[in-house]
Amino acid sequence: MSFFEEISPEMDRYLENHASSEPDILKRLRKETFQKTTQPHMISGYLQGRLLAIISKMLQPKNILEIGTFTGYATLCLTEGLAKEGKITTIDVNEELAYLPKKYFQESEFSAQIDFQLKDAKDFLKETDEFFDLVFIDADKENYPEYFHLIKSRVKSGAVILFDNVLWYGKVLEENSKQKSTQKIQELNDLVAKDEDFENLILPLRDGINLIRKK
């Protein structure tokens, strides 16, 4: 969901009408997500998906990490820029929904390059010795700061990290918020802005994306 969708749906439609079209497999996945899930708004969606695809194509990463698969829409967008021998590791804990991303991953031309794991992302980051060129996080907001701390040692200079939902429907402007998810997103945004090893910019696309680059 974006601010424009609520405040100016006409502008939201304008933005979509003036963006590159999404591949057919993504159109079908988006439709099925709305038909078969209880929280379809969690999907990355058209505009954000095109942003992820373009960033991936610019970087041509060999190794991508995604935390929070949901139905796999963002995963497939990120694969569009993978290096020829590259791979994407996408992690989620929702076993009941896993059938849906698996279905579309198998259909994708990048199926052999997608490693879908059902496990706790914090455990994965503590165990892995891999380095990632591109990281996309759209998962449990209460762990955002910890994800950032863990990911810092798994990226090299020039790597890009993206955190989704960092405006949190405007709640980041609240002072002394009692909602833990809001507190943790505020904490993440402060951490990133103050970390001299990174440069960043929050993009006001949909619910806000913190675009971060390792110096």
C-alpha positions in Angstrom: 0.0 0.0 0.0 1.3 3.5 -0.8 0.4 7.0 0.3 -0.7 7.8 -3.2 -3.1 4.8 -3.2 -5.0 6.5 -0.3 -4.4 10.2 -0.9 -4.3 10.4 -4.7 -5.2 7.1 -6.4 -5.1 9.1 -9.7 -1.4 9.8 -9.2 -0.8 6.1 -8.3 -2.4 5.0 -11.6 -0.4 7.7 -13.5 2.8 6.2 -12.0 1.9 2.7 -13.0 0.8 3.8 -16.5 4.2 5.4 -17.1 6.4 2.5 -15.8 7.7 -0.4 -17.8 5.2 -3.3 -18.0 5.7 -6.4 -15.7 6.3 -9.8 -17.2 3.3 -12.0 -17.7 4.4 -14.4 -14.9 4.3 -11.6 -12.4 0.8 -10.5 -13.6 -0.4 -14.0 -12.9 1.3 -14.2 -9.6 0.0 -10.9 -8.4 -3.6 -11.9 -9.4 -3.3 -15.3 -7.6 -1.8 -13.5 -4.5 -5.0 -11.4 -4.2 -7.2 -14.5 -4.8 -5.6 -16.9 -2.4 -3.9 -14.9 0.5 -5.5 -13.1 3.4 -3.0 -10.2 3.3 -2.3 -9.5 -0.4 -1.2 -6.0 0.3 2.1 -7.5 1.5 3.1 -8.2 -2.1 5.8 -5.9 -3.4 3.6 -4.9 -6.3 4.0 -3.3 -9.7 6.0 -0.1 -9.1 8.2 -1.5 -6.4 8.8 -4.6 -8.4 10.0 -2.6 -11.4 12.4 -0.7 -9.1 13.8 -3.9 -7.8 14.2 -5.3 -11.3 16.0 -2.1 -12.5 18.4 -2.0 -9.5 19.2 -5.7 -10.0 19.8 -5.1 -13.7 22.1 -2.2 -12.9 24.2 -4.2 -10.4 24.0 -7.6 -12.3 24.6 -9.3 -8.9 26.1 -12.7 -8.5 24.6 -13.3 -5.2 21.3 -11.9 -3.9 19.7 -12.4 -0.5 16.0 -11.8 0.1 14.5 -12.0 3.6 10.7 -12.3 3.5 9.6 -14.3 0.4 5.8 -14.0 0.8 4.5 -15.2 -2.6 7.7 -14.6 -4.5 6.8 -11.5 -6.5 9.9 -9.5 -5.4 12.0 -12.6 -5.7 11.2 -12.9 -9.4 11.7 -9.2 -10.0 15.2 -9.4 -8.4 16.1 -12.4 -10.6 15.7 -10.3 -13.7 19.2 -8.8 -13.2 21.1 -11.9 -11.9 24.5 -12.6 -13.4 24.5 -15.6 -15.8 25.9 -17.9 -13.1 24.3 -16.0 -10.2 21.8 -17.1 -7.6 19.2 -15.7 -5.2 18.6 -17.1 -1.8 15.1 -16.2 -0.5 14.1 -17.0 3.1 10.7 -17.2 4.8 9.1 -19.1 7.7 5.6 -19.5 6.4 5.3 -23.1 5.5 1.6 -23.0 4.7 2.1 -20.4 1.9 5.2 -21.9 0.5 3.4 -23.8 -2.2 2.6 -20.5 -4.0 6.1 -19.1 -4.5 7.4 -22.6 -5.3 4.8 -22.9 -8.1 6.0 -19.7 -9.8 9.7 -20.3 -9.1 9.4 -23.6 -11.0 7.7 -21.8 -13.9 10.3 -19.1 -14.0 13.2 -19.1 -16.5 15.4 -18.5 -13.5 14.2 -21.5 -11.5 17.7 -23.1 -11.4 19.0 -19.9 -9.8 16.5 -19.6 -7.0 17.3 -21.2 -3.6 14.1 -21.0 -1.5 14.7 -21.8 2.2 12.1 -22.1 5.0 14.0 -21.1 8.1 14.7 -18.2 10.5 16.7 -15.5 8.6 18.7 -14.6 11.7 19.9 -18.2 12.0 20.8 -18.2 8.3 22.8 -15.0 8.7 24.7 -16.3 11.7 25.6 -19.5 9.9 26.4 -18.4 6.4 29.9 -17.4 5.2 28.5 -16.0 1.9 28.8 -12.4 0.8 25.9 -10.7 -1.0 25.9 -8.1 -3.7 22.2 -7.2 -3.3 20.0 -7.7 -0.2 16.2 -7.0 0.0 14.5 -7.2 3.4 10.7 -7.2 3.7 10.0 -9.3 6.8 9.2 -8.9 10.5 9.7 -5.3 11.3 10.6 -5.9 14.9 13.9 -7.6 13.8 14.9 -4.9 11.3 17.8 -3.5 13.4 19.1 -7.0 14.1 19.0 -7.9 10.4 21.0 -4.8 9.7 23.6 -5.6 12.3 23.9 -9.2 10.9 24.0 -8.2 7.3 26.7 -5.6 7.7 29.4 -8.3 7.8 28.0 -10.1 4.8 28.4 -7.3 2.2 31.4 -5.7 0.6 32.0 -2.3 -0.9 29.5 -1.4 -3.6 26.8 -3.8 -2.3 23.2 -2.6 -2.0 20.8 -3.3 0.8 17.1 -2.4 0.6 14.7 -2.3 3.6 11.0 -2.1 2.8 8.2 -0.4 4.7 10.5 2.1 6.4 7.9 4.9 6.5 5.4 2.5 8.1 2.3 4.4 6.8 3.7 7.6 8.3 4.1 6.2 11.8 7.8 6.9 11.8 6.9 10.5 12.5 5.3 9.5 15.8 7.1 10.5 19.0 7.2 8.0 21.8 5.3 5.4 19.9 4.1 2.5 21.9 4.0 0.1 18.9 7.2 -2.0 18.9 7.3 -2.4 15.1 7.2 1.4 14.8 10.0 1.8 17.3 12.2 -0.8 15.5 11.7 0.8 12.1 12.6 4.2 13.6 15.7 2.6 15.2 16.7 1.1 11.9 16.4 4.3 10.0 18.5 6.1 12.7 21.1 3.3 12.7 21.5 3.5 8.9 21.7 7.3 8.8 24.4 7.4 11.4 26.6 4.5 10.1 29.6 5.9 8.3 30.2 2.7 6.5 27.1 3.2 4.4 25.3 5.9 2.4 21.6 5.9 2.0 18.4 7.5 0.9 14.8 6.7 1.8 12.7 6.5 -1.3 9.0 7.5 -0.7 7.8 4.8 -3.0 4.8 2.9 -1.7 5.5 2.6 2.1 9.1 3.7 1.9 12.3 1.9 0.9 15.6 2.6 2.6 18.2 2.3 -0.2 21.6 1.7 1.3 25.0 1.3 -0.3 28.1 0.0 1.4 31.0 2.5 0.8 
